[in-house]
Amino acid sequence: MSIYLDYNATTPVRPAVLDAMRPYLNSHFGNASSSHSRGREAKRALEEAREVIASALGAREKEGVVFTSGGTEGDNLAIAGAAWAARDRGRHIITSVVEHRAVLGACRALEAQGFEVTYLPVDAGGLIDPEIVKQSLRPDTTMISFMHANNETGVVFPIAEIGQLARGRGIVFHADAVQAFGRLPVDVDALGINLLTLSGHKIYGPKGIGAVYVRPGTKIVPQIHGGEQEHSVRAGTENVAAAVGMACAAQIALESMPTENERLRVLRDRLETGILGNIVGTRRNGDRDQRLSNTSNISFQGVRGDSLMVALDLEGIEVSAGAACASGSPESSHVLRAMGRRPEIDGGGIRFSLGAGTTEAEIEHILDLLPPLVERVRAAEIQGIGVRV
Ligand SMILES: Cc1ncc(COP(=O)(O)O)c(C=O)c1O
């Protein structure tokens, strides 16, 4: 039995998405910047895709959607782009310690270029307190950047409340919605968002495509220079097939969101209560309620996350080690450490992230298999022989 429970890492392309993309990979292969028929056909498809993404975000202006090569480029474009655009007003940025590395990396690069970044802590449940955000505001703060949902724990930040702090102060609010989009309603007006990052491959679309929503009036400096594609914000020939695929995937995700969320919540809770109730030394990482319905991150005391991940892989079960290493080495999860978890005491974290293909039978199979497997890995670790299962 092969079981994939790593949907926060990536998702398979849905058949309908592949069907929608196919023509733009062969017969309709035109360059969206070409003026002839094939070019115009590609342009039309690209603009339709833009429209779909904009309306999925509740955005009135489709021009606000800028296609990128994915979430990482989107985070870099939004953060560096807005920071440089506002550099004459101030150079202070606020974010959190649990952001994705795409955001942390973009912030570190800005620090090296003379910007100042405040990395706010989270509580034991992985949540941020909007009051701390408020206290961190400075006259020279030009941007606040927070993830909507955390990729490791699924914890959902109070984005609307944080958005209100930015609004009216002339501060740009960027949200990394790579994990949230397609799983939670994301409305850029209701959330007070200026800039929002999306990625195609987390929503059953293709890899290598993403988008940044840019609110009209929010200034960003391009990070890739060249042609005038994407309203001169992001140069480079557009990946029309992937944009069409992402739009199709977004439509399906939004339509199925309410029922799929409920289905996954039931399966996730069954998995989580089964593990916490039947395996000693286990602990949930992340607030129980303020969480994506598909994600469960659990620490297993006395077990390295990567050891258990490999042991599960040998049984045909693919998960992610939230904390790559239980020895407290620099590789251990920055998210779990920020929540006060000590990998050497609490054990490594395993992220189970459920998705469209997850079934009840799979969850029951894991619940049968896991207790003896964890015992074997624990015994092996005590003897210092690593993964011998
Ligand atoms: C929260 C978050 N932001 C950004 C990214 C980067 O997206 P991409 O893989 O499309 O570059 C990811 C991917 O894991 C993510 O989970």
The ligand as an ORCA input file, in Angstrom:
! r2SCAN-3c Opt
* xyz 0 1
  C       4.068     28.982      3.123
  C       4.891     28.774      1.879
  N       5.410     29.838      1.250
  C       6.129     29.714      0.132
  C       6.390     28.478     -0.428
  C       7.209     28.382     -1.677
  O       6.394     28.068     -2.781
  P       7.011     27.377     -4.105
  O       7.275     25.946     -3.752
  O       5.932     27.533     -5.129
  O       8.244     28.130     -4.451
  C       5.877     27.341      0.202
  C       6.182     25.984     -0.326
  O       6.354     25.061      0.422
  C       5.112     27.490      1.389
  O       4.591     26.434      2.030
*
